[in-house]
Each structure stands twice: as structure tokens, then as C-alpha cells.
Amino acid sequence: MKSMITIIKEQITSFYLILRLSAFELKSANTNNYLGRLWELLNPMIQLGIYWLVFGVGMRKNKDIIMGNDIHVPFFIWMVSGMVVWFFINPTIPKASKAIYSRLQMIAKMSFPMSAIPSFVIMANFYSHLMLVAVVTIILQFTRFKISVYFVQLPYFMLATLIFLLALSLITSTLSTIVRDVQQIIQSVLRMLLYLSPLLWHTDKLVFKNIDFTFVLKLNPFYYIIEGYRASLLGTSWYIWENSSLTLYFWGITLVFFLIGSVLHLKFRDRFVDYL
């Protein structure tokens, strides 16, 4: 617990620095592109078009998704409202995982806590995420899924995503610095998670031999985040309260990850240079 408190204190004391470094990270990432930050929108839109053609038109024949309260949602709208958070999670995890060892020589000469390094990488991607969420929200205003009172849940799910990614990155960035092969494992796991999360196919029921295996998919913490985003953007339910068991499970997993990550990070960070 002391390790976790130490990491939290470092995040608070370095918060202004994290914001400045994340802004610089975002700016430098688009320096050599003529279209600059516009690619942060173009790439997701191209991928969404492909996924919609394959999974929506091809596999589902453009049939609606039936969500909570018997609300029928067109497949494309359903997919976009979930993929919007995946386009934040998917690039952020590998970038945050290699954040320490890829910058170790530079930061060795600077005086700020190493736990702030994954944080500013996460925040840099969060700015792009906010821009994409804004675009999706505007698009939804031209459908019947306009902003509703359920939208107030969205900041909570954004904060939940940030905290979970920080907890996870403390583990993965430490392990990736010690053993480089961990980075390859992360990439492979993310490819699987695309299809093991409720992103491209509806997971309301997954029955095999009369056994419902949906609960297995709900063990994935991203299930809670993705469905929470959908409920907020589409205005279908108070997801936090109506799925209180999932809420408790998510924060329990996040706390465990944060505790493990804090212990690992503090134990090995004085020796990170030795692993270069």
C-alpha cells in the first residue's frame, strides 16, 4: 500500500509537468505530417469503414443491435460508439509500455519521477481521444441518439479508462524494460482483445452447448469501459448503477493492478539503466 501511495503522490506533484510533456509529445508526433493532427481522425475513420463493410454489411447484413431497454441501434452507430474508446486504448497500451526504456537515456539526466513517463504518454493520446469523442458526438446529433442526461456518465468512464491504463502501464512498462519480449506479447494480446471485446460483435449472449459464456467476456476490464461509453453516448442506461457488480469488479481489478504495478515500478526503477 505504501508503494501505491508513493506513486499517487508522484502523479499529483508532477501533474503540471505531465500536462506539458504530453502536449509536447502530441505536437512532435505530427511534426512531419502535412495533415498533422487530422490523421488522428482520418486513420480511425478508414478503419471504421472497413470494419463496417466486413462485420456490419458482410456478416450481419446491416441488422440492428438490440441493447438494454430493448433499444434498437444501427450496427454502424453501435460500433462507432464502442470503437471510439478502443482507438484510445489500442495505441496507448504499447506506447506507454515502452515509454520508459525508449526514453531512459534522456530522462536519466532529468529530475522527475519515472512513474510520470507512462502518464504523459497516456495523456498525449488522451488529447486525440477527446477530439475523436467530440467528432463522434457531433455525428450522433444527426441521428436519433442525441445528447441525453446519460451523457454525464462519460467523464466518469474517461477517468476510469485513464486510471486503469496508468495501473496497467506501471506493470507493462516495468516488465518491458526488464524483458523486451514483453512488448511483443502485448501486441499479440491487443490483437486478440479486439475480437474478445464487445467492439465488432454483440456479446449479449454467447451460448455453447446450452451454457452461456458471456460472463467470461465480462472478466475483461475493457468490457465495462466499452459498454459504459456506449450507454453514455447512445443514452441507453445508467450503466454504472444498473451494472453495479461489474463496477465493483472493474475497480477491484484496477486497484490490484495499481498495487502490483506500484510495487514492481518502485522495486526495479533504480536499476532500469542496467537493462539498457
N, C-alpha and C positions, 0 to 999 in steps of 0.2 A: 504493500500500500504506500510506503514511503517513496518508492520509485515513481509511482503514478502521480503522487502529489508534486514531486520534483519536476516531472515533465510538464504538468499543468502550469506550474509557476513559470517555467521557461517559456511556455507558449504565451502566457499573459505578458510577461516582461518584454518579450521580443515581438509583440503583436504589430507595432508600428513598422519595425524592420521587415517583418514578413510581408506586410502590405506593399512596401516599397520594392522589395526584391521580386515579388510576384508580378508587379506592374512592369518591371524591367524585363523579367522572363518572358512575359507575353509580348512585349514590344520587340525583343530580339528574335523571337521565334518567327516573326513575319517580316523581318527586315528585307530579305532577299526576294520576296514575292511581290509582283506587280499589283496583284489584287489585295495583298495584305490580309487583314482580318476577315475579308469577305470569304476566304477559303474556310473559315470556321463554320460558315453556313452552307457553302457550296458542297463540301465533302459529305456532310450528313444528308443533304437533300438528294444527292446522287445515290447514296446507299439506300435511302428510304424508297426511292423509285424502284430500285432493283428488288428489294425485299417485298414490296407491294406486288410487283408483277409475278414473282415466284410463289410467294406464300398466299397473297390475297387473291389475285386473279387466277393463278395456276392451280393451287391446291384447294383453296376454299371457294372458288367460283364467286368471289366477292360477297359471300354471305355475311350477314351482320353477326357481331359478337353480342351475346346476352350477358350483361353484367348484373350486379346487385340491384335489387328492387325491380327486376325484370325490365331493365333499360336496354334497348337495342342500340348498339353503336356500330356504325360502318367500320369495316376492318381497317381501312387506312387511318381513320381518326383514332381508333383503339391502338393501333401500332405506334403511331407518332407520339401519342401521349405517354407511352412507356419507353420508347426508344430515346426520347429526349434526355432522360437521365442516364441511359446506357452510353450515350455519346460523351457523357462526362466521366462515367466510371471506367469505361474501357481503356481510354488513353492514359487516364490519371494513374491507375494502379502500376503499370510498368514504369512510367516516368518517375513516380515517387519511389519505387523500389530501387531504382538505380541512381537516385538523386545524390546519395552520399558518396558512393565510390567514384562516380563520374566527376565530382567536384572536390574531391578530397585534397588534392594538391593546392587548389586555390584557397579553400577555406582553412587550411592549416595555418595560414598567415593572418587570419581574421579572428576577431574575438567576439563570437556569438555562439550560443549553444547549437550543437549539431542536430538536436531534435527539431530545430526550426527549419532545417533544409527540406525535408519532405513536406512540411507545412506550406512553404512558399510555392513549391511546385504544384501542390493541390490547389492553392488559391489562384495561381495563374490560369489553371484550367477552369476554375470556377467562374472567372470573369466571362470566358467564352460560353460557358453553360448558361449564365444569366442572359446573354444575348440570344441564345437559341430558344430558351424558355419564352422570352419576350416575343420572338417571331411566331412560335407555336401558339401562344396565347392570342396574338392578333389574328392568326389564321382561324382559330376556333370561333372568333367573333362573327365569322361569316357562315357559321353552321348553327345548329340548334343547341350546341354545347357552349353557351356563352358564360362569362364570368358569373359565378354564383357565390353564395355565402360559404360554400365548401372550399373556396379558393384560399381562405385564411389558414387552411392546413398546410399550404405549400411551403411557407417559410420554415415550419417545423420539420418537414421532410427534407428540405435542403440542409438544415442544420444537422439532422440525423445522418445524412449522407456524408457531410464534411467530417463529423466526429468519427464515424465508422471508418472512413478512408484514412484518417490520421492514425487510428488504432491499428489498422491493418498495415499501414506503411511503416510503422515503427518496427513491426515484425519483419516484413519483407525487405526493407532497406538494410536492416542489420544482417539478415541471413544472406542477402545478395552481395554484401560487402565481404563477407567471410567466404562464401562459396558462390562463384559466378554462375554455376549451373542453375541456381535457383531462379534466375531471370528467365531461362528457357522454360522452366516448369510453370512459371507464372503466365507466360504467353500461351502455353498449351491449355492451362486451366481456364483462361479467359475465353478461348475459342469454344470450349465445352459449355461454359456458363451462358453463352449467347443462346444456346438451344435448351439449356436446363433452367432457364428463367422465363417468366411469362412475357416474352417480348414478341415472338413471331407466331406463337400458337397459344390458344386459350387453355388454361390449366384448371378449369373449374372441376373437372372430373378426369381422373386418369385411372381407369379401371382395367385390371388384368386378372383374368380368371376369378371374376367376381370380387376382387379385392381392390379397394380404392387406395392408390398410392400417392394421392395428391399431397398428403401430409409430408412425404419425403421431400417434395419440391419446396414445401414451405420451410424446411430446415435451412434453405439457402437464404441468408440475411437480405440479399438483394430482392427477393420476392416481396418482402414487406415494403421496401423502398419504392419499387416499381409500381406496385399496386396502389401505394399511397399517393404517388404522383398522379396516377390515373384518376383516382377518386377525387383528387383536388382539382385537376384541370377540367375534367368532364362533369364534375358536380354530381357524383352518383351516391356518395355516402360519407358519413363521418367515420373514416376508416380507422382512426386512432382508437375510438371508443368501441366501435362495432367489432373490432378485432383486437380486443384488449389482451388476449393471450399471446397473440403474435407480437404486440407492442412490448409486452414484458419479456418475451423470448429474445426479440431483437436487441433490447437494451442490456439484457443479461449477457448475450454473446459479445456485444460491443465492449462491455465492462471487462469481460475475461480477456478479450484481445488486447485491450488497452493495458491491462495489468501485465500480461505476458510481454507485450511489446516494450513497455517501460523498463521491465527488469532486464530484458535482453539488451536493449539500447544502452542503458547505463553500465551494464556489465562489460560490454565489449568496446564502447566508443573510444576509450583511451588507447585502445590497441588497433583502431581502424587503419592507421597509417602502415602498420605492419603487414596488412593484407593487400597493399598495393602491388 
